[in-house]
Amino acid sequence: MSVEVDTPNSSRPDWDALDWDKQDGLLPVIVQDADNLRVLMLGYMNREALQATLDGGKVTFYSRSKQRLWTKGESSGHFLELVSLVADCDNDTLLVQARPHGPTCHLQRASCFPQAPAAFLAELDALVAQRERERPAGSYTTRLFEGGVRRIAQKVGEEGVETALAAVAQDEAALLGESADLLFHLTVLLRARGLSLQDAIAELQDRHRR
């Protein structure tokens, strides 16, 4: 039996299904950015921290060093806004998806795991979104957005062809380079249509479940 909570202030989860005894009343909590699935941090919750998270909508942990409940951002203002919470198959770990309000890491980085392979895709997606909003002068990404969807789509088509040609006629370095170009331009195209890489990943996940 798993525990799933879709939104803050939803019904109280079945705490008896969670394995609170395995780590002396604490459960490890993995926090992901709800919009791009970047892993943000790891913390711990006890029963009171879980309830405070559900009641207030701000992710709250039990601090082992401070020996008290600790709401992320209570000092910095960089809160984690709860979106969903689910337990794993063994009911001894929680996965929280949240929207960060500012850097999550105490080093003022977006994630405590900046070198995680998937983290860069989330960083790229966020950077492309920022470019679309701000349109800085001299930016190649700005020029793409100002060219419109048709021009961006044309670039994706060109990069797709070049990737395919590299796969059959060039070495691995060329294929990787063309693949990187294709992935970047696809990210821009999705954003130009109001979508994101995470939306494409979610579509793949839905197909996998069918």
Secondary structure as UniProt FT lines:
FT   STRAND          4..5
FT   TURN            8..9
FT   HELIX           15..17
FT   TURN            20..25
FT   STRAND          27..33
FT   TURN            34..36
FT   STRAND          39..45
FT   HELIX           47..56
FT   STRAND          60..63
FT   TURN            64..67
FT   STRAND          68..71
FT   TURN            72..76
FT   STRAND          80..87
FT   TURN            89..90
FT   STRAND          94..100
FT   TURN            106..107
FT   TURN            114..115
FT   HELIX           117..134
FT   TURN            137..138
FT   HELIX           140..169
FT   HELIX           172..192
FT   TURN            193..194
FT   HELIX           197..209
//
